[in-house]
Amino acid sequence: MIVSIWRNSHLALAISSFLVLLVACVTGICLAFEPVIQKTAGFKSAALDTLNVGQVIGVVKSTYPDATAIELDDNGFVSVHYTNSLQKEVHDYINPVDGKVLAPVHTQSPFFQWMTAAHRSLFLHETGRVIVGITAFLLLMIALSGIALIIKRQNGFMRFFARMEKRTGAAYYHATFGRLCLIFILFIAISGTYLAVYRYQSPQPKATQHIDENKLTEDPVLNTAEFSVFLKQPFRNVKLLQFPFSDFPEDYYYLQLKDRELCVNQFNGVVLSEVYYSTAYQWQVLSLRWHTGRNSIIWAILLAISSGYILFFIYSGFRITLNRRQGRLKNKWRANQADIIILVGSENGSTFRFGKMVYQQLIRQNQKVYITNLSQYQSFDQAKHLLIMTSTYGQGVAPSNAVKFIDRLKDPKLQPSQKVFCSVVGFGSRAYPDYCKYGSELHELLLGAAWSEHLLPFMTVNDGSLQDFEEWVKAWSEKAGILIELDKNAFKTKSVNLNEFKVLDNSGLNTEQNFIMQLCPTKNNFNKKHIQSGDLLIVYPKGDHRERLYSIGLVGEKIVLSVKLMPGGLGSGYLYVHQKGDIIKAKVLKNSHFHFPKMAKRLIMISNGTGIAPFLGHIYENKRGIPITLFCGFRTWETFNLYKDTLEEAITQGRLGNYCVALSRERQQVRDFINENNKIGLQKYVSHLLVDSGAELIEGIRQNAVIMICGSLAMQKDVLQIIDTLCLNNHLPDCQSLIDSGQILSDCY
């Protein structure tokens, strides 16, 4: 509910202000180049920091007897107003050291005058200033609501700038770019709002209003350049110095500094009046400098870029909203007429594409189907099948259009009166610790409902994989007895922008149909630095949308894959036929969540079958000798033998502490077991090893060891249950808390 409120507020603020923001950003980009052009003129004197006011006055009075004022602008340029020999008022930039004219001061160009008027008031004078001020405040609220949404997306404030999983589409770039230029947008919004509000503050008192008339004397007469008030004041603090217009005592020097202004007796330098600027006024001056980019060229350019980003956010924000609304479709059947109900939970509309695809295929099969979002759940009188497709948002919570589902599901008035076959599929990315957590919770919730009958176990779709989705559709179609053939053209093929990898070795099959493949990117084709153990190698065996993912272990410069050749296996068969020297095309998917945890002081690795692959790379990467314990499970000794020498060598090198092996199909006592400190379990699974090593696990958790799990989802479920029980019995944080804190990392399939 909170996410929904923030998102709706974010959208409402954007809609209410985007037209004025559009004008403000375009004009802001143009105006940002004005200080850049001005500063490149190079009229700033290197001696400016060493001069005092008295020295500059002496130079100006001797060079320009008819001078009326001296100015120091935000660029550090000194200019003087004076009357020339032709009795014309002149305004020139000068060198404050010798008084030489550098260039005339030009008034603002008509182009920048026009842009300034549009930016400040939309050519509507005071009314326009009010509108622009309100828009600046709305931009501030948009930025703050955007911060709240990113915090929810990133699972907390401490992960605000943590890496986002690389994806395409407006939603990804909207969030990524939003974080990058957030501080600049806040500066623009806060300063713009303050400038608008300050106009309605009480005016700053003037020093000219508080003259001490008792000090208006002509005695004693001193040299102006030697007035103590001028000699003590660095010239870099000056904004404006106006000369007296006559020789009468009532005329005086008017000096504006950065923090105050003074009126000074023109004869003896006595301070007639001194007024310090209020904090509100100084903030106004500072806001103006920051808002206009007068501080520096770099800041001005950053403001221009940020204004450009705001334009992009206007586009991408509305694109996201459009994508969400495009997911909606008009139902052919009413809710109380449909036999099949499709409920979708989607944060940005992407999951709705999958639901829409199934809906259209079922309609073509003359099925009575109704599709809506999860929050619109109701008592579906005729429903025989309930299909739930949902993503997970933030820290394992419901997406915005599903927040009401659980409450409505528990409402007795909305309970179905007949048995309903239910199937839940979760959408997400394995790069996040709460992968498909919300979908899993719904699956468990429906398991406990008296009216619910489950056709399938809980299944997931990783990173929008059409292949994963096809597997779920095929399984559901077979169980439900309803043929569904997905439209392959509904999604763009992913087999583009592939890289070439050379096969360095193929171990060949053992009796368990396992083999190890070693690859290396071809030269000048792909940067090896872009690959890390724990990443995923994606291959497209048929050159179409169908993809297969394999966990990577990076050992030196070799990519190590552990593969089991499945009967008719599309991916495993494709890899197996490639021998040493062959070239395969694939791409690497970053999986930063499962990279080597560099800050960990101890590691416990748990795998079964081919899930050992990334751990081979992690162990090799352990050059600091962090204590590592590996629990691994295989069917037979022959399969384990593929990795035994590598693990023994790692122990010798100090990169691996010890390992425990479970051989589920091995009956005979295993020989040639080199390191007697390592454990082996016959006819056991990894879960049995963990139960036997419970004390070691508890000790590791207390020492903040990071537990990494890779292998089958069934194994992962058993492992988490064991850890949860151990933690409960030893008064430690539960399993979910360890996952949330990053102490348990998993990449299972």
C-alpha positions in Angstrom: 0.0 0.0 0.0 2.8 2.4 0.9 4.6 1.8 -2.4 1.3 2.4 -4.3 0.8 5.7 -2.5 4.3 6.9 -3.3 4.0 5.7 -6.9 0.6 7.4 -7.4 1.9 10.6 -5.8 5.0 10.5 -8.0 2.8 10.2 -11.1 0.3 12.8 -10.0 3.1 15.3 -9.3 4.7 14.6 -12.7 1.4 15.0 -14.6 0.5 18.3 -12.8 3.9 19.9 -13.6 5.3 18.4 -16.7 4.4 21.2 -19.1 6.1 23.9 -17.0 9.0 21.5 -16.3 9.4 21.0 -20.0 9.8 24.8 -20.6 12.0 25.2 -17.5 14.3 22.4 -18.5 14.8 23.4 -22.1 15.5 27.1 -21.1 17.6 25.9 -18.2 19.8 23.9 -20.5 20.3 27.0 -22.7 20.9 29.3 -19.7 23.5 26.9 -18.2 25.8 27.8 -21.1 25.7 31.6 -20.3 28.1 31.3 -17.3 30.2 28.9 -19.3 30.6 31.5 -22.1 31.3 34.2 -19.5 33.9 32.4 -17.5 35.9 31.4 -20.6 36.5 35.1 -21.3 39.4 34.9 -18.8 39.2 38.4 -17.3 39.9 37.2 -13.7 43.1 38.6 -12.2 45.6 36.1 -10.6 46.3 38.8 -8.0 42.7 39.2 -6.9 43.2 37.2 -3.6 46.1 39.4 -2.5 44.5 42.8 -3.0 42.5 44.8 -0.5 39.8 47.4 -1.2 42.1 50.3 -0.5 44.7 49.2 -3.1 42.0 48.8 -5.8 40.4 52.2 -5.0 43.8 53.8 -5.3 44.4 52.3 -8.8 40.9 53.2 -10.0 40.9 56.8 -8.7 44.3 57.5 -10.3 43.3 55.9 -13.6 39.7 56.9 -13.8 39.1 60.3 -12.0 35.4 60.2 -13.0 34.8 56.7 -11.7 31.4 56.1 -10.1 31.5 52.5 -9.1 33.6 49.3 -9.0 32.0 45.8 -9.3 33.3 42.3 -8.7 31.0 39.7 -10.4 30.5 36.0 -9.7 33.1 35.2 -12.3 35.8 37.1 -10.4 35.9 39.8 -13.1 36.5 43.4 -11.9 34.7 46.2 -13.8 34.5 50.0 -13.4 31.8 52.5 -14.2 33.2 55.9 -15.3 32.7 58.9 -17.7 35.1 59.0 -20.6 36.6 62.0 -22.4 33.5 62.2 -24.6 31.3 62.5 -21.5 29.8 59.1 -22.1 29.0 56.6 -19.4 31.3 53.6 -19.9 31.4 50.2 -18.2 34.7 48.2 -18.7 36.4 45.1 -17.4 39.8 46.1 -15.9 42.9 44.7 -14.4 42.7 45.6 -10.7 46.5 45.7 -10.5 47.2 48.4 -13.0 43.8 49.6 -14.1 44.2 48.7 -17.8 40.9 48.1 -19.7 40.5 44.5 -20.7 37.2 44.6 -22.6 33.9 46.4 -22.5 31.1 44.9 -20.4 28.3 43.8 -22.7 24.7 43.6 -21.6 23.0 40.2 -21.7 22.3 39.1 -25.2 18.7 39.2 -26.5 18.7 35.3 -26.7 19.7 34.9 -23.1 17.3 37.7 -22.1 14.5 35.8 -23.8 15.5 32.5 -22.2 15.7 34.1 -18.8 12.2 35.6 -19.0 10.8 32.3 -20.1 12.6 30.4 -17.4 11.7 32.8 -14.6 8.1 33.7 -15.4 6.9 32.1 -18.7 6.5 35.7 -19.9 3.6 36.0 -17.5 5.3 38.4 -15.1 4.4 37.9 -11.5 1.8 35.2 -12.2 4.4 33.3 -14.1 6.9 33.5 -11.3 4.3 32.0 -8.9 3.6 29.1 -11.4 7.4 28.5 -11.8 7.9 28.6 -8.1 5.1 26.0 -7.5 6.6 23.8 -10.2 10.0 24.0 -8.5 8.4 22.8 -5.3 6.6 20.0 -7.2 10.0 18.9 -8.7 11.3 18.7 -5.2 8.3 16.5 -4.2 8.8 14.3 -7.3 12.5 13.9 -6.4 11.6 12.9 -2.8 8.9 10.4 -3.9 11.4 9.0 -6.4 13.9 8.5 -3.5 11.3 6.6 -1.6 10.5 4.3 -4.5 14.2 3.6 -5.1 14.7 2.8 -1.4 11.8 0.3 -1.7 13.2 -1.1 -4.9 16.7 -1.5 -3.5 15.7 -3.1 -0.2 16.6 -0.3 2.0 18.5 3.0 2.2 21.9 1.4 2.7 21.6 -0.2 -0.7 20.4 3.0 -2.4 23.5 3.1 -4.7 24.0 -0.7 -4.9 24.2 -2.0 -8.4 20.9 -2.6 -10.2 20.6 -5.6 -12.3 21.2 -4.6 -15.9 18.0 -4.6 -17.9 16.5 -2.8 -20.9 13.5 -0.6 -21.0 12.3 2.7 -19.6 11.9 1.5 -16.0 15.5 0.4 -15.6 17.0 3.6 -17.1 14.5 5.8 -15.2 15.7 4.4 -11.9 19.4 4.2 -12.8 19.7 7.7 -14.2 17.5 9.0 -11.4 20.1 7.9 -8.8 23.0 9.3 -10.8 21.7 12.9 -11.0 19.6 12.9 -7.9 21.8 15.3 -5.9 21.8 17.8 -8.8 18.0 17.6 -9.3 17.6 18.3 -5.6 19.9 21.3 -5.8 17.8 22.6 -8.7 14.5 22.0 -7.0 15.5 23.3 -3.5 17.2 26.4 -4.8 14.4 27.2 -7.3 11.8 26.8 -4.6 13.7 29.0 -2.2 14.2 31.7 -4.7 10.5 31.8 -5.4 9.6 31.9 -1.7 12.2 34.5 -0.9 10.5 37.1 -3.1 7.7 37.3 -0.5 10.0 37.7 2.5 10.5 41.1 4.2 13.1 43.1 2.3 16.7 43.1 3.5 17.4 46.3 5.6 19.7 48.8 3.8 22.7 50.4 5.4 21.6 53.7 3.8 18.6 53.7 6.0 20.7 53.7 9.2 23.2 56.6 8.7 24.6 58.0 11.9 24.3 61.7 11.1 26.6 62.7 14.0 29.5 61.2 12.0 28.8 63.3 8.8 31.9 65.5 9.3 34.6 66.7 7.0 37.5 66.4 9.5 40.0 65.1 9.5 40.6 64.6 5.7 42.5 61.4 4.9 43.7 59.7 1.7 40.8 57.4 0.6 43.2 54.6 -0.3 44.4 54.6 3.3 41.0 54.3 5.0 41.5 51.6 7.6 38.1 50.1 6.8 39.3 49.6 3.2 42.8 48.4 4.0 41.4 45.7 6.3 38.9 44.4 3.8 40.1 41.8 1.1 38.8 42.9 -2.3 37.6 39.3 -3.1 34.8 39.9 -0.6 33.5 42.9 -2.5 30.3 42.9 -4.6 29.9 46.6 -5.3 31.6 49.9 -4.3 29.8 53.1 -5.2 31.7 56.4 -5.1 30.1 59.6 -3.6 28.5 61.8 -6.2 29.6 65.1 -4.7 31.9 66.7 -2.1 29.1 67.2 0.4 29.4 65.2 3.7 25.9 63.7 3.0 27.4 61.7 0.2 29.5 58.6 1.1 31.1 55.5 -0.2 28.5 52.7 -0.4 30.2 49.2 0.0 28.5 45.9 -0.6 30.3 42.9 0.8 29.4 39.2 0.7 28.0 39.3 4.3 27.1 42.9 4.9 27.0 46.5 3.5 28.6 49.7 4.8 28.3 53.4 4.3 31.7 55.1 4.7 32.5 58.8 5.3 34.2 60.0 2.1 36.6 62.3 4.0 37.9 60.3 6.9 36.8 56.7 6.4 34.5 56.6 9.4 31.8 53.9 9.1 28.5 55.7 9.1 26.4 52.6 9.0 26.9 48.9 8.9 24.2 46.3 8.3 24.8 42.5 8.2 22.8 40.5 5.7 20.2 38.2 7.2 20.6 34.4 6.9 17.6 34.3 4.6 19.2 36.9 2.3 22.5 35.0 2.2 20.7 31.8 1.4 19.0 33.6 -1.4 22.3 34.7 -2.9 23.8 31.2 -2.5 20.7 29.6 -4.1 21.0 32.0 -7.0 24.6 31.1 -7.6 23.9 27.3 -7.4 20.7 27.5 -9.4 22.3 29.5 -12.3 25.7 27.6 -12.4 27.7 30.8 -11.7 29.9 28.9 -9.2 32.0 27.1 -11.9 32.0 25.9 -15.4 31.8 22.2 -14.3 28.7 22.9 -12.1 27.0 24.8 -14.9 27.6 21.8 -17.3 26.3 19.4 -14.6 23.1 21.5 -14.3 22.6 21.4 -18.1 23.1 17.6 -18.1 20.7 17.2 -15.1 18.1 19.4 -16.9 18.4 17.0 -19.8 17.9 14.1 -17.5 14.7 15.7 -16.3 13.5 15.8 -19.8 14.4 12.1 -20.1 12.5 11.3 -16.9 9.4 13.1 -18.3 9.6 10.8 -21.3 10.5 7.6 -19.5 8.0 8.2 -16.7 5.1 8.5 -19.0 6.5 5.6 -21.0 6.4 3.4 -17.9 2.8 4.5 -17.2 1.8 3.8 -20.8 3.4 0.3 -20.5 1.4 -0.4 -17.4 -1.8 0.7 -19.0 -1.1 -1.2 -22.2 -1.0 -4.3 -20.2 -4.7 -3.9 -19.6 -7.1 -5.5 -22.1 -10.8 -5.7 -22.5 -12.2 -9.0 -21.3 -14.4 -10.9 -23.6 -16.2 -12.6 -20.7 -17.4 -11.3 -17.4 -15.8 -12.4 -14.2 -18.8 -14.5 -13.1 -18.9 -16.3 -16.5 -15.2 -17.3 -16.9 -13.9 -20.9 -16.3 -10.3 -19.7 -16.2 -9.2 -16.7 -14.1 -5.8 -15.1 -14.7 -4.6 -12.8 -11.9 -1.5 -10.8 -12.5 0.8 -9.0 -10.1 3.1 -6.6 -12.0 5.1 -3.6 -10.8 5.9 -2.1 -14.2 3.6 -4.0 -16.6 6.2 -6.5 -17.8 4.5 -9.5 -16.2 1.2 -8.5 -17.8 2.7 -9.3 -21.2 3.0 -12.9 -20.2 -0.5 -13.0 -18.8 -1.9 -11.3 -21.9 -0.1 -13.9 -24.1 -1.8 -16.8 -22.2 -5.1 -15.0 -22.2 -5.1 -14.6 -26.0 -4.1 -18.2 -26.6 -6.9 -19.5 -24.4 -9.4 -17.2 -26.1 -8.3 -18.7 -29.4 -9.1 -22.1 -27.9 -12.6 -20.9 -27.2 -12.0 -21.0 -23.5 -14.0 -18.6 -21.2 -11.2 -16.6 -19.7 -11.0 -13.5 -17.5 -7.8 -11.5 -16.7 -7.3 -8.8 -14.1 -4.7 -7.8 -11.5 -4.4 -9.5 -8.1 -6.0 -6.7 -6.1 -9.2 -7.1 -8.1 -9.7 -10.7 -6.8 -13.3 -11.5 -6.1 -15.6 -14.5 -5.8 -15.4 -16.1 -9.2 -18.6 -18.1 -9.3 -17.8 -20.3 -12.3 -14.0 -20.6 -11.9 -12.4 -24.0 -12.4 -8.8 -22.8 -12.9 -7.0 -19.9 -11.1 -3.7 -18.9 -12.7 -1.5 -16.4 -10.7 1.4 -14.7 -12.4 3.2 -12.3 -10.1 6.5 -10.5 -9.7 8.0 -9.5 -6.4 8.8 -5.9 -5.4 11.5 -4.6 -3.1 12.2 -6.7 0.0 9.9 -9.6 -1.0 6.6 -7.7 -0.9 3.7 -7.5 -3.3 3.8 -5.4 -6.4 1.6 -2.3 -6.4 -1.4 -3.9 -8.1 -1.4 -6.9 -5.8 -1.3 -5.3 -2.3 -5.0 -6.1 -1.6 -5.0 -9.7 -2.8 -4.1 -11.5 0.5 -6.7 -9.6 2.5 -9.4 -10.2 -0.1 -8.4 -13.9 -0.4 -8.9 -14.3 3.4 -12.3 -12.6 3.3 -15.0 -15.4 3.9 -17.4 -13.6 1.6 -15.0 -14.0 -1.3 -14.3 -17.7 -0.8 -15.1 -19.9 -3.8 -18.0 -22.3 -3.2 -16.4 -25.0 -5.4 -12.9 -26.6 -5.8 -10.6 -24.5 -7.9 -7.3 -25.8 -9.6 -4.6 -23.2 -8.7 -1.2 -22.6 -10.3 1.3 -19.9 -9.3 4.3 -18.8 -11.3 6.7 -16.2 -10.0 8.7 -13.6 -12.1 11.9 -12.1 -10.9 15.7 -12.1 -11.1 18.0 -14.5 -9.3 20.4 -11.5 -8.7 18.1 -10.4 -5.9 18.0 -12.3 -2.5 14.2 -12.2 -2.4 13.8 -13.9 -5.8 10.1 -14.6 -6.4 9.4 -14.4 -2.7 5.9 -13.0 -3.0 4.9 -15.6 -5.5 6.2 -18.4 -3.2 4.2 -16.9 -0.3 1.0 -17.0 -2.4 1.7 -20.6 -3.4 2.0 -21.6 0.2 -1.1 -19.6 1.2 -3.2 -21.3 -1.5 -1.8 -24.7 -0.4 -3.6 -24.1 2.9 -6.9 -23.0 1.4 -9.7 -25.7 1.7 -11.1 -24.8 -1.8 -7.7 -24.9 -3.6 -6.4 -27.9 -5.6 -2.8 -27.5 -7.0 -2.0 -28.7 -10.4 1.7 -27.8 -10.3 4.5 -27.0 -7.8 5.6 -23.4 -7.6 7.6 -22.4 -10.7 9.6 -19.3 -11.5 10.7 -17.2 -14.5 14.1 -15.7 -14.2 14.8 -12.3 -15.9 11.8 -12.6 -18.2 13.0 -15.8 -19.7 10.6 -17.0 -22.4 12.1 -20.5 -22.0 11.2 -20.6 -18.3 7.8 -19.4 -19.1 7.3 -21.9 -21.9 8.2 -24.7 -19.4 5.5 -23.5 -17.0 2.9 -23.2 -19.8 3.7 -26.7 -21.1 3.4 -28.2 -17.7 0.1 -26.4 -17.0 -1.3 -27.3 -20.4 -0.6 -31.0 -19.9 -2.1 -31.0 -16.4 -5.2 -28.9 -17.4 -5.7 -30.7 -20.7 -5.9 -27.4 -22.6 -3.5 -27.0 -25.5 -1.6 -23.6 -25.5 1.0 -22.8 -28.1 2.8 -19.5 -27.4 3.4 -17.0 -30.1 7.2 -17.0 -30.4 7.1 -13.6 -32.2 5.5 -12.0 -29.2 9.0 -11.5 -27.7 12.1 -10.2 -29.5 14.7 -12.9 -29.8 17.5 -12.6 -27.3 20.1 -14.3 -29.5 21.7 -11.0 -30.6 24.9 -9.3 -29.6 26.5 -12.6 -28.8 30.2 -13.1 -28.1 32.5 -15.8 -29.4 34.0 -18.3 -26.9 36.7 -20.9 -27.8 36.4 -24.4 -26.3 39.7 -25.1 -24.4 38.7 -28.5 -23.2 35.8 -31.0 -23.1 36.4 -33.7 -20.5 34.0 -36.1 -22.2 31.2 -38.0 -20.5 31.5 -40.2 -17.4 29.1 -43.0 -16.7 26.8 -40.5 -15.0 26.6 -38.4 -18.2 28.5 -35.5 -16.6 31.3 -33.5 -18.3 33.3 -30.4 -17.7 33.8 -27.8 -20.3 36.4 -25.0 -20.3 36.0 -21.9 -22.4 37.8 -18.7 -23.1 36.6 -15.5 -24.8 38.3 -15.0 -28.2 40.8 -12.3 -28.5 39.6 -8.7 -29.0 36.1 -10.0 -28.8 35.1 -9.8 -25.1 36.9 -8.3 -22.1 37.7 -11.1 -19.6 37.4 -8.5 -16.8 33.6 -8.5 -17.5 33.3 -12.1 -16.3 33.3 -13.3 -12.7 32.6 -16.5 -11.0 28.8 -16.7 -10.2 27.8 -15.0 -13.5 25.7 -16.9 -16.0 26.6 -18.0 -19.5 23.6 -17.9 -21.8 23.6 -20.0 -25.0 21.0 -20.2 -27.7 21.3 -23.8 -29.1 18.8 -23.3 -32.0 19.6 -19.6 -32.7 16.1 -18.6 -31.6 14.5 -17.3 -28.4 15.2 -20.5 -26.5 18.0 -19.9 -24.1 19.9 -22.1 -21.6 21.8 -20.7 -18.6 24.9 -22.2 -16.9 26.7 -21.0 -13.8 30.3 -19.8 -14.4 33.4 -20.7 -12.4 36.3 -18.5 -13.5 39.6 -20.3 -12.8 42.4 -18.2 -13.9 41.4 -17.1 -17.4 39.3 -20.3 -18.0 35.5 -20.3 -17.8 34.6 -23.6 -16.2 31.1 -25.1 -16.8 29.8 -28.2 -15.1 27.2 -29.9 -17.3 25.0 -33.0 -17.1 24.0 -34.3 -20.5 20.2 -34.8 -20.4 18.4 -37.1 -22.8 17.3 -34.8 -25.6 18.7 -31.8 -23.6 18.8 -28.7 -25.8 21.5 -26.8 -24.0 23.6 -29.7 -22.7 23.5 -31.4 -26.1 24.6 -28.2 -27.8 27.6 -27.8 -25.5 28.6 -31.4 -25.6 29.1 -31.7 -29.3 31.6 -28.8 -29.2 35.1 -30.1 -28.8 38.5 -28.5 -28.2 39.2 -25.6 -30.6 35.5 -25.1 -31.6 33.8 -21.7 -31.3 30.5 -21.2 -29.6 28.4 -18.1 -29.4 27.0 -17.0 -26.1 26.7 -14.0 -23.8 27.4 -13.5 -20.1 24.7 -12.3 -17.7 26.0 -10.5 -14.7 24.9 -12.1 -11.4 26.5 -9.8 -8.9 24.4 -11.1 -6.1 26.4 -14.4 -6.3 29.9 -13.0 -6.8 32.7 -13.7 -4.2 31.7 -11.8 -1.0 35.0 -9.9 -0.6 34.2 -8.6 2.8 33.4 -12.0 4.3 35.8 -13.4 6.9 34.5 -17.0 6.5 32.6 -18.9 3.8 30.4 -21.9 3.9 29.6 -23.2 0.4 26.7 -25.7 -0.2 26.1 -27.4 -3.6 24.7 -30.4 -5.3 25.4 -31.7 -8.8 26.6 -29.2 -11.3 26.0 -26.4 -8.8 29.6 -26.8 -7.8 30.8 -24.8 -10.9 30.8 -21.3 -9.5 32.4 -22.5 -6.2 35.4 -23.8 -8.1 36.0 -20.2 -9.3 35.3 -18.7 -5.8 37.8 -21.1 -4.2 40.4 -20.1 -6.8 39.7 -16.5 -6.1 40.3 -16.9 -2.4 43.9 -15.7 -2.5 43.6 -14.2 1.0 43.1 -17.7 2.4 39.7 -17.0 4.0 38.5 -20.1 5.8 36.1 -22.0 3.4 34.2 -25.1 4.1 32.5 -26.8 1.1 29.5 -29.2 1.4 28.9 -30.9 -1.9 26.6 -33.7 -3.1 26.9 -36.0 -6.1 25.4 -39.3 -7.1 28.6 -41.3 -7.3 32.3 -41.2 -6.6 33.0 -41.1 -10.4 31.2 -37.8 -10.7 32.9 -36.3 -7.6 36.2 -37.5 -9.1 35.9 -34.8 -11.8 36.5 -32.2 -9.2 38.5 -34.0 -6.5 42.0 -33.1 -7.7 41.0 -29.5 -8.0 39.7 -29.4 -4.5 42.8 -31.2 -3.1 45.1 -28.8 -4.8 43.1 -25.8 -3.4 43.5 -27.3 0.1 47.3 -27.6 -0.5 47.4 -23.9 -1.7 45.4 -22.7 1.4 42.4 -21.6 -0.7 40.1 -24.2 0.8 39.9 -25.3 4.3 38.1 -28.6 4.0 35.2 -30.3 2.1 32.4 -32.8 3.0 31.0 -35.0 0.2 27.6 -36.8 0.1 27.4 -39.6 -2.5 23.7 -40.5 -2.7 24.0 -43.6 -5.0 27.4 -44.9 -3.7 27.3 -48.1 -1.6 30.9 -49.3 -1.6 33.5 -47.9 0.7 35.4 -45.2 -1.2 39.2 -45.5 -1.4 42.0 -43.1 -2.4 40.5 -40.4 -0.2 43.6 -38.2 0.2 42.8 -35.8 3.0 41.7 -37.6 6.2 40.2 -34.3 7.5 37.5 -34.3 4.9 34.3 -36.2 5.4 32.4 -38.5 3.1 28.8 -39.7 3.4 27.6 -42.8 1.5 24.0 -42.9 0.4 23.5 -39.5 1.9 22.5 -36.1 0.6 23.9 -32.7 1.3 21.2 -32.1 3.9 22.4 -35.1 5.9 25.9 -33.6 6.0 24.6 -30.3 7.3 22.6 -32.1 10.1 25.8 -34.0 11.0 27.8 -30.7 11.0 25.2 -28.6 12.8 27.7 -27.4 15.4 30.0 -26.1 12.7 27.2 -24.3 10.9 26.1 -22.6 14.1 29.6 -21.6 14.9 29.9 -20.1 11.4 26.7 -18.2 11.6 27.8 -16.7 15.0 31.1 -15.7 13.3 29.1 -13.9 10.5 30.2 -16.5 7.9 28.5 -16.0 4.5 26.6 -19.1 3.4 26.4 -19.6 -0.3 24.0 -22.2 -1.9 24.0 -23.4 -5.5 22.2 -26.3 -7.1 18.7 -27.5 -7.3 15.7 -25.7 -5.7 14.7 -28.9 -3.9 18.1 -29.0 -2.3 17.9 -25.3 -1.4 14.6 -25.8 0.3 15.9 -28.6 2.5 19.1 -26.6 3.3 17.1 -23.6 4.4 14.8 -25.6 6.6 17.8 -27.2 8.3 19.5 -23.8 8.9 16.2 -22.4 10.1 15.8 -25.2 12.7 19.4 -24.9 13.9 19.0 -21.1 14.3 15.7 -21.5 16.2 17.2 -24.1 18.6 20.3 -21.9 19.2 18.5 -18.5 19.6 19.9 -17.0 16.4 18.2 -14.9 13.7 15.9 -17.0 11.5 16.8 -18.0 8.0 14.9 -15.1 6.4 16.7 -12.6 8.5 20.0 -14.1 7.3 18.9 -13.8 3.7 17.8 -10.2 4.2 21.1 -9.3 5.7 23.1 -10.9 2.9 24.6 -13.7 5.1 22.8 -16.3 3.0 23.3 -16.1 -0.8 21.7 -18.5 -3.2 21.6 -19.2 -6.9 19.5 -22.3 -7.5 17.4 -23.6 -10.4 
